[in-house]
Amino acid sequence: MSQKSTIILAPLHGYTEVAFRNALAECFDGYDEAIAPFVSLSPAERINPSRLHDFLPANNLMLPVIPQILGNDPKLFIAMANAIADMGYDRINWNLGCPKKAIAAKKRGSGLLPHPELIDNILDKVVPNIPQKLSVKLRLGRNYPEEIFPVIDVLNRYPLDAVTVHPRIGIQQYEERADVDRFETAMQLIKHPVIYNGDIFSLSDFQRISKRFPSVTSFMIGRGVFANPFLAEQIKGLPLASAEEQRNRFIHFVSVLMAELKQESRSPHFLFCRLKDYWGFFSYLFSDSEKIYQKLVRIQDEREFFSAQEKILNQAIWKDLNSCETCFTGSKADKKQLDG
């Protein structure tokens, strides 16, 4: 348990957009900031404001957010950074970790990691010409974990705000366990503040990582937040109420999330599809999580889904987080190519 640790919500497309961030911050404590899912660069002369909707300041009053950029064109990067600066943001993040194959094939996200000379060229042009502090989120490599070492040599030459390391390679997606041994080796070489990201699903996971790396004070969490939104409170040492109160708070959270998603789109089908994805993780808060997920994922009718969701929320057996941490070992939702 640590009051001093900074807990950062990880960026995952289709999951951690503004609707989820606002609902999370309204209903749970302990989350300090979030990285917004990436905005891709485009050759358009003018940047369409609709592409920046997810981090409009007026929509992000609940939780501090840092916009993230995906791309490899220095000129377009600078233009996007300036547009984001005009919105009032003094920090941005560069995505060097997205594992999605179609993105990596274009030398974006983790696809840049085998090309340290290209990363160097981009940073050389970008860093002196943007008004924000720049941080980087990366994996150990795209194809091999050794790819991170020449990249670290490049990153150390620039005044970066922080470096977040997810200790997997891109082609692994979210398979295999996070390689904390290689994280340790990388961390010792990086001259910037290092943020740990990967496989923190429970309080005991956090305690294991923070004990091994006492110099790391910031932790980025993605899938673990979906499977247990109380996780930051547990990490910060905040007392959890009874199981009944935990359930009631989670029910309130789901209702707030649905209201936020409805503001994003009035389509019942959009709401239905988004919630189906979330329940790939939410189900772990209940006993018979696999049965619950399989029941919901097979439903094709919106009304039937919302009726089943309400029944589960009120009648399924809740796991009391005071005595049982969420037993999350990898959701079927991980089979999707999460863009994180």
Buried (B, 14 or more C-beta within 10 A) or exposed (E): EBEEBBBBBBBBBBBBBBBBBBBBBBBBEBBBBBBBBBBBBBEEEEBEEEEBEBBEEEBBEBBBBBBBBBBBBBEBBBBBBBBBBEBEBEBBBBBBBBBBBEBBEEBBBBBBBBBBEBBBBBBBBBBEEBEBBBBBBBBBBBBEBEBBBBBBEBBEEBEBBBBBBBBBBBBBBBEEEBBBEBBEBBBEEBEBBBBBBBBBBBBEBBBBBBEEBEEBBBBBBBBBBBBBBBBBBBBBEBEBEEBEEBBBBBBEBBEBBBEBBBEBEEEEEBBBBBBBBBBBBBBBBBBEBEEBBEBBBEBEEBEEBBEBBEEBBEEBEBBEBEEEBBEBEBBEBBEBBBBB
